[in-house]
Amino acid sequence: MKLEILFTILPLALVAVIFQFMPLLTRRGIFFSATVDPEFPQSSDGRRLLRSYRLQAALWTVLAFALAVPLATTRPQFGATLPALVLVAGIGFSYWLKFREVHERYGLRRPEVRETSLSPAEERQSINLWLVIPPFVAIAAVAIYLNAHWSQIPDQFPVHWGVNGQPNRWASRDVAGVYGTLLMGTLMDLLCLGFAWALLRMSRKSTMRYVTVRMLEVLLYPLTFTFIVVSLLPLMRIPLWLAPVVLLAFVAVIFLWSYRKITAASAPDEVPEPQNDSYWKAGVFYYNPNDPAIFVSKRVGIGYTMNFANKMSWVVLVGILLIALLPALLMRK
Amino acid sequence: MSSGLTLRIDLDSDVPAYRQIVDGLRILLVNGKLAPGSELPSVRRIAVDLGVHFNTVAEAYRTLADEGWLELRHGRGATVVERDAPAASAGKVTEFRRRLRALVAEMQSQGASAAKLSVELRTAANELDV
């Protein structure tokens, strides 16, 4: 099998597997994003709906693979994008159909009783500085090391590699070329921290928030490691596979830890999220004009989604996109 | 102090959220669970937790500040202050009687006896009397 096809198929397969298990990665009493009796997913109707969704998801996966194989070799520019779009849109459509069915036929309407602690001390939750400072120290140390060994850096060196392992982008020995990778790493780390900070201010206290903030803090380590490895390559012989392997290992560990935390019993001082299914468009988009929270914990999967009825959400979303795209724009220079 | 105290509202209720917040906090203030010197969380946090507009909470805080219970801190929360018990005016007593009669009539129409309501009223008054 050609390498291009393998690298196109692998991410699609990974996404397809995640989609197969997605309906199970949720809180008790939620099924396909709809509020149900906690025992419903184990009932015969619940199992039938899950089987039906999985079959449809498998069919969309086959279609995406069928598109990906010829495109990977003939039109590599669409090789990954178009099949990924088909996969996500197709399975998203199947998920929406199931959400509608569960909500209309088996859904429950829980009372919208909300509670808050009157202790102001709970506002003092913050980012764990002892956890997040070391990656920035590491970046600074590498920058100092590169500066000290400036004369040993080649005039031209690779900074990006294709799926075949061959370099496809080069940089020269100047300030942007040598320190650009570290700058991008710093920006990515700051993006993670900015998101964690925004979550602490603009969402309700919950296990999901605790897990997501910790996840973002810990994510700084594999991210920083990746950027440090790339920036040191002109001076050291470091195996290229090391960075993605460390990143994947970190992500796997973080994911397992998060899953255990989220599926465990809720903390006693947890602030409940809105219960009404009508706030969830297609089961995944939260739209509640009365809710000032910008970030709301997702009904399925780990992490947060935004309240799309809040104008600030759109401002934050555009800000996140701009910061996320900044490294790519800088790379093009 | 306010540690361990919670404020609960029902968004499905016919009673507006603003009124529920004022009533809930006033009960804690009257029975002394929120003592002078206690600090209340910021408007932002209460609003986000309860899922109501910032103005709803700010208005509730202002109402209680106007009644002399709270001192507002700009951009932050509020502090419970020492308050001299005012003498209820004749107008206030009349308004209270009108609201109470409406409430008693509503409960009697639901089947609650006068004796049962009398016990409930006495219990509530005793619970709040500190």
Interface residues (C-beta under 8 A of the other chain):
Chain A: P111 E112 V113 R114 E115 T116 S117 L118 S119 P120 A121 E122 E123 R201 M202 S203 R204 K205 V271 P274 N288 N290 D291 P292 A293
Chain B: S2 S3 G4 L5 T6 L7 R8 I9 D10 L11 D12 L28 L34 E39 L40 P41 S42 R44 R45 I46 A47 V48 D49 L50 G51 V52 H53 F54 G77
